[in-house]
Amino acid sequence: MNSSVDSHRRDWIAREEQAERMIPLVGGLYRGRGVVTSIHGRRLIGLSSIDLIKAHKFARQAGADELSLDASTAVLLALTELAPGPASLDIARLHQAFLTRGEGASLVEFLRAELGDIVEERVDAGAPRDVVLYGFGRIGRLLARLMIAHAGSGSGLRLRAIVVRKGSADDLHKRASLLRRDSVHGPFAGTLTVDEQASTILANGTLIQVIYSDDPASVDYTAYGIQDAIVVDNTGRWRDRAGLEQHLRAKGVARVLLTAPGKDDVKNIVFGINQAAIGEDRILSAASCTTNAITPVLAAIDEAYGVVRGHVETVHSYTNDQNLTDNFHKGSRRGRSAALNMVITETGAAKAVAKALPQLAGKLTGSAIRVPTPNVSLAILNLTLEHTADRDELNGYLRAVSLHSKLRQQVDYIESPEVVSSDFVGSHRAGIVDGLATIADDDNVVVYVWYDNEFGYSCQVVRVIEAMAGTHPAVFPERVNVTLESMKSLQAQVL
């Protein structure tokens, strides 16, 4: 018995040591080449040895054999030798591709051919693009955390400034403290230094200018060396074109992105669905957290089965717009205590889906219930389909979408009888399908989609900013179009 116990312990220690040897390889590829590595969408950058082991075990949930640490290390070593240009690389899928299509080639030879131009021509990401956060609330601070964490080798997005209204004499320290500590998302991963004289916050080598202003048009960003910036408006004060155009009158601003649903003719962009519509537009919206969560799932279901009509019920965590205790509020019911009540309220998310998926215009209704949780929400999609759906087939299809399709950065899938909302805090995906909750009855289905309405949405916003800046990395293996017909062959390929 003791020998068995000792054997398990020795095996664990060996795995920890192997994972520890992976850490500098992951970090070196990221900082040196701008390469983001992942395992079935689980990013490896900045993970501890324990978290790396857990990421490898996720392959089982993804419907494949557990990926070995030895296999991952071999891929990382080969990538280090090849020194590719900036890209997002799924080492689990690259390893599987090598096993199925390697045809006698060495791993280095196979990856050189598989990755093409990003190895042979070592395409660089180009000069970094300046980004300004106008407003520094829940979403603004998470965007700051993400851009600081993604700074890598210095290419891509470069957070240069935040613009806020001065709230107190010690405003700068309070802003830094809110960035440093978060009751939902935990402490900032790194160090922060405040320079009151210069009005700056230094965060992990990223120098952020804090600008105080209440007039978007009056800020001279060029005075701080900021040029052709993308201003991300997190305030929600202006949602139409006329209001957002104020930012474009400021010196040093090239484009504007709103982190709320845009009004009138402002395009609402859901990354993964309609980012091709960004074009040269100078004013854009990243839609809402709920629209980002449900649109990719709806797009996948509509493509495979056809959506005739549906209702979206959102069980949404309370937001800062609600009152902590009963008090006056201009909105219906939102004046009642958010911490003590479930509150029925309106949502435009279902109708907003049509801005990204025009084929669903007029087909969806929606409502929302605000509940006493601080983060993570749940969308319940009750849909009538053109074609009948089997529960296992639908779940298998959505699982394949989450692993292989063009929507794999947006859609995740899980089957667990024990998961609850807090388990999805920090998810990088726009929405997570809860497979065990799926109901299918002939042409009617009910699909449950969890989403971190703060962090998951912020990840989507960053993807839109990258697309606007032309810095979104190439993704390998390339995404494929997942259909019901291709689902079984894809699953067999993974296995």
C-alpha positions as CSV (number, residue, x, y, z in Angstrom):
1,M,0.0,0.0,0.0
2,N,2.8,2.4,0.9
3,S,4.6,1.7,-2.3
4,S,1.5,2.6,-4.3
5,V,1.1,5.9,-2.3
6,D,4.8,6.7,-2.9
7,S,4.4,5.9,-6.6
8,H,1.6,8.4,-7.0
9,R,3.5,11.0,-5.1
10,R,6.6,10.5,-7.3
11,D,4.5,10.7,-10.4
12,W,3.0,14.0,-9.3
13,I,6.3,15.5,-8.4
14,A,7.7,14.5,-11.9
15,R,4.7,16.2,-13.5
16,E,5.2,19.4,-11.5
17,E,8.9,19.4,-12.6
18,Q,7.9,18.9,-16.2
19,A,5.3,21.7,-16.0
20,E,7.9,24.0,-14.4
21,R,10.2,23.4,-17.4
22,M,7.4,24.5,-19.7
23,I,6.9,27.9,-18.1
24,P,10.0,29.6,-19.6
25,L,9.2,28.1,-23.0
26,V,5.7,29.6,-22.9
27,G,7.0,32.9,-21.6
28,G,9.8,33.1,-24.1
29,L,7.6,32.5,-27.1
30,Y,5.2,35.2,-25.9
31,R,7.6,37.9,-24.8
32,G,10.1,37.2,-27.6
33,R,7.9,36.5,-30.5
34,G,4.3,37.5,-29.5
35,V,3.2,33.9,-29.7
36,V,0.1,33.1,-27.6
37,T,0.0,29.4,-26.8
38,S,-3.1,27.5,-25.6
39,I,-4.6,24.0,-25.1
40,H,-8.1,23.8,-26.6
41,G,-8.5,27.6,-26.0
42,R,-7.0,27.6,-22.5
43,R,-4.2,30.1,-22.6
44,L,-0.9,29.0,-21.1
45,I,0.7,32.4,-20.6
46,G,1.4,33.3,-16.9
47,L,0.1,30.0,-15.5
48,S,1.7,28.2,-12.6
49,S,2.9,24.6,-12.8
50,I,-0.4,23.4,-11.2
51,D,-2.5,25.4,-13.6
52,L,-0.5,24.0,-16.6
53,I,-1.3,20.5,-15.4
54,K,-5.0,21.4,-15.0
55,A,-5.0,22.8,-18.6
56,H,-3.7,19.5,-19.9
57,K,-6.4,17.6,-18.1
58,F,-9.0,19.7,-19.8
59,A,-8.4,17.7,-23.0
60,R,-10.6,15.0,-21.5
61,Q,-13.5,17.4,-21.2
62,A,-12.9,18.3,-24.8
63,G,-13.6,14.8,-25.8
64,A,-9.9,13.7,-26.4
65,D,-7.3,11.7,-24.5
66,E,-5.4,13.7,-21.9
67,L,-2.6,15.7,-23.6
68,S,0.7,14.7,-22.1
69,L,3.2,17.2,-20.7
70,D,5.9,15.5,-22.8
71,A,3.9,16.1,-26.0
72,S,3.3,19.8,-25.1
73,T,7.0,20.3,-24.3
74,A,8.0,18.8,-27.6
75,V,5.7,21.2,-29.5
76,L,7.0,24.2,-27.4
77,L,10.6,23.3,-28.1
78,A,9.9,23.0,-31.8
79,L,8.2,26.4,-31.9
80,T,11.1,27.9,-30.0
81,E,13.5,26.6,-32.7
82,L,11.3,27.9,-35.5
83,A,10.8,31.3,-33.9
84,P,7.5,32.2,-35.7
85,G,5.9,35.6,-35.9
86,P,3.0,36.7,-33.8
87,A,0.2,34.2,-33.7
88,S,-2.3,32.3,-31.5
89,L,-1.3,28.6,-31.5
90,D,-3.3,25.7,-30.0
91,I,-0.5,23.3,-29.2
92,A,-3.0,20.4,-28.4
93,R,-4.5,20.7,-31.9
94,L,-1.1,21.1,-33.5
95,H,0.2,18.0,-31.8
96,Q,-2.9,16.0,-32.9
97,A,-2.5,17.3,-36.5
98,F,1.1,16.1,-36.4
99,L,0.0,12.6,-35.2
100,T,-2.6,12.3,-38.0
101,R,-0.8,14.1,-40.8
102,G,2.9,14.0,-40.0
103,E,3.6,11.3,-42.5
104,G,7.2,10.6,-41.3
105,A,8.3,14.3,-41.1
106,S,9.9,15.5,-37.9
107,L,7.9,17.8,-35.6
108,V,9.9,20.8,-36.6
109,E,9.4,20.1,-40.4
110,F,5.7,19.5,-39.9
111,L,5.2,22.7,-38.0
112,R,7.3,24.7,-40.5
113,A,4.9,23.6,-43.3
114,E,1.8,23.9,-41.1
115,L,2.4,27.4,-40.0
116,G,3.6,28.7,-43.4
117,D,4.3,32.4,-43.7
118,I,4.5,33.2,-39.9
119,V,7.6,30.9,-39.9
120,E,9.1,31.4,-43.3
121,E,8.6,35.2,-43.5
122,R,8.3,35.7,-39.7
123,V,5.6,38.3,-40.2
124,D,5.7,40.9,-37.5
125,A,2.8,42.6,-35.8
126,G,4.1,46.0,-36.7
127,A,4.2,49.1,-34.5
128,P,2.0,49.1,-31.4
129,R,-1.3,51.0,-31.6
130,D,-2.1,53.6,-28.9
131,V,-5.3,52.9,-26.9
132,V,-7.1,55.3,-24.5
133,L,-9.7,54.2,-22.0
134,Y,-12.4,57.0,-21.6
135,G,-13.9,55.9,-18.3
136,F,-12.4,53.5,-15.7
137,G,-15.3,51.5,-14.2
138,R,-15.9,47.8,-14.2
139,I,-15.2,47.2,-17.9
140,G,-12.5,49.9,-18.2
141,R,-10.4,48.3,-15.4
142,L,-10.7,44.8,-16.9
143,L,-9.7,46.1,-20.3
144,A,-6.7,47.7,-18.6
145,R,-5.8,44.4,-17.0
146,L,-6.1,42.5,-20.3
147,M,-4.1,45.0,-22.3
148,I,-1.4,45.1,-19.7
149,A,-1.3,41.3,-19.5
150,H,-1.2,41.1,-23.4
151,A,1.6,43.6,-23.7
152,G,4.0,40.8,-24.5
153,S,7.0,42.0,-26.5
154,G,5.6,45.5,-26.9
155,S,3.8,45.0,-30.2
156,G,0.0,45.0,-30.7
157,L,-2.2,47.3,-28.4
158,R,-0.5,49.8,-26.1
159,L,-2.5,51.3,-23.3
160,R,-1.4,54.9,-23.1
161,A,-4.0,56.7,-21.0
162,I,-7.2,56.7,-19.0
163,V,-9.6,59.7,-18.9
164,V,-11.8,60.2,-15.9
165,R,-13.5,63.0,-13.9
166,K,-11.6,63.9,-10.8
167,G,-13.5,62.6,-7.8
168,S,-11.3,63.5,-4.8
169,A,-7.9,64.9,-3.8
170,D,-6.5,61.4,-3.7
171,D,-8.2,60.4,-6.9
172,L,-5.1,58.9,-8.5
173,H,-4.4,56.6,-5.6
174,K,-8.0,55.5,-5.5
175,R,-8.0,54.7,-9.2
176,A,-4.8,52.7,-8.8
177,S,-6.2,50.9,-5.8
178,L,-9.3,49.8,-7.7
179,L,-7.1,48.5,-10.4
180,R,-4.9,46.6,-7.8
181,R,-7.8,45.0,-5.9
182,D,-11.1,43.6,-7.2
183,S,-13.7,41.8,-5.1
184,V,-14.8,39.6,-8.0
185,H,-11.7,39.1,-10.1
186,G,-9.0,39.1,-7.4
187,P,-5.8,41.0,-7.2
188,F,-3.9,42.6,-10.1
189,A,-1.3,40.1,-11.4
190,G,1.8,42.3,-11.0
191,T,3.0,45.6,-9.5
192,L,1.6,49.1,-9.6
193,T,3.5,52.4,-9.0
194,V,1.7,55.8,-8.7
195,D,3.5,59.0,-9.7
196,E,1.3,61.9,-8.4
197,Q,3.5,64.6,-9.9
198,A,3.3,63.1,-13.4
199,S,-0.2,61.8,-12.9
200,T,0.7,58.3,-14.1
201,I,0.3,54.7,-13.0
202,L,3.1,52.3,-13.9
203,A,1.7,48.8,-14.2
204,N,4.1,45.9,-15.1
205,G,6.1,48.2,-17.3
206,T,3.1,49.9,-19.0
207,L,3.1,53.6,-18.2
208,I,-0.5,54.9,-18.1
209,Q,-1.2,58.6,-18.2
210,V,-4.2,59.6,-16.1
211,I,-6.0,62.6,-17.6
212,Y,-8.8,64.5,-15.9
213,S,-11.5,65.8,-18.2
214,D,-15.3,66.0,-18.5
215,D,-15.2,67.1,-22.2
216,P,-14.2,64.4,-24.8
217,A,-13.5,67.0,-27.4
218,S,-11.1,69.2,-25.3
219,V,-8.4,66.6,-24.5
220,D,-5.1,67.1,-26.4
221,Y,-3.7,63.6,-26.5
222,T,-0.8,64.6,-28.6
223,A,0.5,66.6,-25.6
224,Y,1.2,63.2,-24.0
225,G,2.8,61.7,-27.2
226,I,-0.4,59.8,-28.1
227,Q,-1.1,59.6,-31.8
228,D,-3.9,58.0,-33.9
229,A,-5.4,56.5,-30.8
230,I,-8.4,54.2,-30.5
231,V,-10.5,55.7,-27.7
232,V,-12.6,53.1,-25.9
233,D,-15.6,54.8,-24.3
234,N,-16.7,52.9,-21.2
235,T,-18.9,55.6,-19.7
236,G,-22.1,54.8,-21.6
237,R,-22.9,58.6,-21.5
238,W,-23.0,58.8,-25.3
239,R,-24.3,56.0,-27.4
240,D,-25.3,57.7,-30.7
241,R,-23.0,59.0,-33.4
242,A,-23.4,62.6,-32.6
243,G,-22.3,62.1,-29.0
244,L,-19.4,59.8,-29.8
245,E,-18.1,62.1,-32.5
246,Q,-17.0,64.4,-29.7
247,H,-14.0,62.1,-29.2
248,L,-12.9,62.5,-32.8
249,R,-12.6,66.3,-32.3
250,A,-9.8,65.7,-29.8
251,K,-6.2,65.9,-31.0
252,G,-4.6,62.5,-31.4
253,V,-7.8,60.4,-31.9
254,A,-8.3,58.2,-34.9
255,R,-11.2,55.9,-34.0
256,V,-13.8,55.3,-31.2
257,L,-15.2,52.1,-29.8
258,L,-18.3,52.1,-27.4
259,T,-18.6,49.3,-24.9
260,A,-22.4,49.4,-24.9
261,P,-25.0,48.9,-27.6
262,G,-24.8,51.7,-30.2
263,K,-27.8,53.7,-31.3
264,D,-28.9,54.9,-34.8
265,D,-26.5,53.8,-37.5
266,V,-23.5,52.9,-35.3
267,K,-22.4,49.4,-36.2
268,N,-22.7,46.8,-33.3
269,I,-19.7,44.4,-33.7
270,V,-19.7,40.9,-32.1
271,F,-16.3,39.5,-32.7
272,G,-16.4,36.1,-34.4
273,I,-19.6,37.1,-36.2
274,N,-19.4,40.4,-38.1
275,Q,-16.0,41.9,-37.5
276,A,-15.5,42.0,-41.2
277,A,-18.0,44.9,-41.1
278,I,-15.6,47.1,-39.1
279,G,-14.0,48.4,-42.3
280,E,-12.8,52.0,-42.1
281,D,-15.7,53.1,-39.8
282,R,-14.3,55.6,-37.2
283,I,-17.1,55.0,-34.7
284,L,-18.2,51.5,-33.7
285,S,-19.9,49.6,-30.8
286,A,-18.9,46.3,-29.2
287,A,-22.6,45.7,-28.4
288,S,-23.5,44.4,-24.9
289,C,-22.3,41.5,-22.8
290,T,-25.5,39.5,-23.4
291,T,-25.5,40.1,-27.2
292,N,-21.9,38.9,-27.3
293,A,-22.8,35.8,-25.3
294,I,-25.8,34.7,-27.2
295,T,-25.1,35.7,-30.8
296,P,-22.3,33.2,-31.5
297,V,-24.4,30.3,-30.1
298,L,-27.5,31.5,-32.0
299,A,-25.4,31.7,-35.2
300,A,-24.2,28.2,-34.8
301,I,-27.7,26.8,-34.2
302,D,-29.2,28.8,-37.0
303,E,-26.6,27.5,-39.4
304,A,-27.2,23.9,-38.6
305,Y,-31.0,23.8,-37.8
306,G,-32.5,27.2,-38.8
307,V,-34.1,29.4,-36.2
308,V,-37.8,30.1,-36.8
309,R,-38.4,32.2,-33.7
310,G,-37.3,32.3,-30.1
311,H,-37.3,33.9,-26.7
312,V,-34.2,34.8,-24.7
313,E,-34.5,35.0,-20.9
314,T,-31.5,36.5,-19.2
315,V,-30.7,35.8,-15.5
316,H,-28.3,38.7,-15.1
317,S,-26.1,39.7,-12.2
318,Y,-26.9,43.1,-10.8
319,T,-24.9,46.1,-12.1
320,N,-23.8,49.5,-10.8
321,D,-26.8,51.1,-12.4
322,Q,-29.1,49.6,-9.8
323,N,-29.5,50.8,-6.2
324,L,-27.9,49.1,-3.3
325,T,-30.9,49.9,-1.1
326,D,-34.4,51.1,-2.1
327,N,-34.2,54.6,-3.5
328,F,-35.4,56.7,-6.5
329,H,-34.4,55.4,-9.9
330,K,-35.6,56.7,-13.3
331,G,-36.0,53.1,-14.5
332,S,-38.8,50.8,-13.6
333,R,-38.1,48.4,-10.7
334,R,-34.4,49.2,-10.7
335,G,-34.8,51.5,-7.7
336,R,-35.4,48.5,-5.5
337,S,-32.5,46.9,-3.6
338,A,-30.3,44.9,-6.0
339,A,-28.8,43.0,-3.1
340,L,-32.1,41.8,-1.8
341,N,-34.3,41.3,-4.8
342,M,-34.8,39.6,-8.1
343,V,-35.7,42.4,-10.4
344,I,-37.6,42.0,-13.7
345,T,-36.3,44.4,-16.3
346,E,-36.0,45.0,-20.0
347,T,-33.2,44.0,-22.3
348,G,-32.5,44.9,-25.8
349,A,-30.0,42.1,-26.3
350,A,-32.3,39.8,-28.2
351,K,-33.3,42.5,-30.8
352,A,-29.7,43.7,-30.9
353,V,-28.7,40.2,-32.2
354,A,-30.1,41.2,-35.6
355,K,-27.5,44.0,-35.9
356,A,-24.9,41.2,-36.2
357,L,-27.2,38.5,-37.6
358,P,-29.7,40.2,-39.9
359,Q,-31.3,36.8,-40.8
360,L,-32.7,36.7,-37.2
361,A,-34.4,40.2,-37.4
362,G,-37.9,40.0,-35.9
363,K,-37.5,36.4,-34.8
364,L,-36.4,36.9,-31.2
365,T,-37.9,38.5,-28.0
366,G,-36.1,39.0,-24.8
367,S,-36.4,39.9,-21.1
368,A,-34.2,39.9,-18.1
369,I,-34.2,39.2,-14.4
370,R,-31.5,40.9,-12.4
371,V,-30.4,38.7,-9.4
372,P,-28.3,39.3,-6.3
373,T,-25.0,38.0,-7.6
374,P,-22.1,40.4,-8.5
375,N,-21.0,38.7,-11.7
376,V,-21.7,35.9,-14.2
377,S,-25.1,35.7,-15.9
378,L,-27.1,33.0,-17.7
379,A,-29.0,33.3,-20.9
380,I,-31.8,30.7,-21.6
381,L,-32.5,30.3,-25.3
382,N,-36.0,28.9,-26.0
383,L,-36.0,28.3,-29.8
384,T,-38.3,26.9,-32.4
385,L,-36.2,25.4,-35.2
386,E,-36.8,24.6,-38.9
387,H,-35.4,21.1,-38.5
388,T,-35.9,18.7,-35.6
389,A,-33.1,18.3,-33.1
390,D,-31.9,15.4,-31.0
391,R,-30.4,16.4,-27.7
392,D,-27.2,14.4,-28.0
393,E,-26.7,15.5,-31.6
394,L,-27.2,19.1,-30.7
395,N,-24.8,18.9,-27.8
396,G,-22.2,17.1,-29.9
397,Y,-22.5,19.8,-32.5
398,L,-22.1,22.7,-30.0
399,R,-19.1,20.9,-28.5
400,A,-17.5,20.6,-31.9
401,V,-18.2,24.3,-32.5
402,S,-16.4,25.2,-29.3
403,L,-13.4,23.2,-30.3
404,H,-12.9,23.5,-34.0
405,S,-15.0,26.2,-35.6
406,K,-14.5,29.8,-36.5
407,L,-16.4,30.5,-33.2
408,R,-14.1,28.6,-30.9
409,Q,-12.8,31.8,-29.3
410,Q,-16.4,32.8,-28.5
411,V,-18.2,29.6,-27.6
412,D,-17.2,27.2,-24.9
413,Y,-19.0,24.0,-23.8
414,I,-19.1,22.1,-20.5
415,E,-20.9,19.1,-19.1
416,S,-20.8,18.9,-15.3
417,P,-23.6,18.2,-12.8
418,E,-22.0,20.5,-10.2
419,V,-21.1,23.8,-12.0
420,V,-22.6,27.0,-10.7
421,S,-22.2,30.6,-11.8
422,S,-19.1,31.4,-9.8
423,D,-17.2,28.6,-11.7
424,F,-17.2,30.8,-14.8
425,V,-15.6,33.9,-13.3
426,G,-12.7,34.8,-15.5
427,S,-13.8,32.8,-18.6
428,H,-12.2,34.2,-21.8
429,R,-15.1,33.0,-23.9
430,A,-18.2,35.1,-24.7
431,G,-20.5,32.3,-23.6
432,I,-20.4,28.7,-22.3
433,V,-23.0,26.2,-23.3
434,D,-24.2,24.0,-20.3
435,G,-24.7,20.7,-22.1
436,L,-26.4,18.9,-19.3
437,A,-29.2,21.5,-19.2
438,T,-30.0,21.2,-22.9
439,I,-33.6,20.3,-23.7
440,A,-34.7,19.1,-27.1
441,D,-38.2,18.2,-28.1
442,D,-38.8,17.8,-31.8
443,D,-38.4,21.3,-33.3
444,N,-38.2,23.1,-29.9
445,V,-34.9,23.3,-28.0
446,V,-33.8,25.1,-24.8
447,V,-30.1,25.9,-24.5
448,Y,-28.5,27.4,-21.4
449,V,-25.5,29.7,-21.9
450,W,-23.4,31.0,-19.0
451,Y,-21.3,34.1,-19.5
452,D,-18.9,36.2,-17.4
453,N,-20.7,39.5,-18.2
454,E,-17.6,41.4,-17.1
455,F,-14.4,39.5,-18.1
456,G,-15.7,37.4,-21.0
457,Y,-17.2,40.6,-22.5
458,S,-14.0,42.5,-22.0
459,C,-12.1,39.8,-23.9
460,Q,-14.5,40.3,-26.8
461,V,-13.9,44.0,-26.6
462,V,-10.2,43.5,-26.8
463,R,-10.6,41.3,-29.9
464,V,-12.6,44.1,-31.6
465,I,-9.9,46.7,-30.6
466,E,-7.3,44.4,-32.1
467,A,-9.3,44.1,-35.3
468,M,-9.7,47.9,-35.5
469,A,-5.9,48.2,-35.0
470,G,-5.0,45.4,-37.4
471,T,-3.1,43.6,-34.7
472,H,-5.3,40.5,-34.1
473,P,-2.9,37.6,-34.3
474,A,-3.2,34.8,-36.9
475,V,-4.9,31.7,-35.4
476,F,-3.5,28.1,-35.9
477,P,-4.7,25.5,-36.6
478,E,-7.0,27.4,-38.9
479,R,-10.7,27.4,-38.0
480,V,-13.0,25.2,-40.0
481,N,-16.7,25.4,-40.8
482,V,-18.4,22.9,-38.5
483,T,-21.6,21.3,-39.8
484,L,-23.7,18.5,-38.5
485,E,-22.2,16.3,-41.2
486,S,-18.6,17.1,-40.3
487,M,-19.2,16.9,-36.6
488,K,-18.5,13.1,-36.2
489,S,-15.4,13.2,-38.4
490,L,-14.0,16.1,-36.4
491,Q,-14.7,14.3,-33.1
492,A,-13.0,11.2,-34.5
493,Q,-10.0,13.2,-35.6
494,V,-9.5,14.6,-32.1
495,L,-9.8,11.1,-30.6
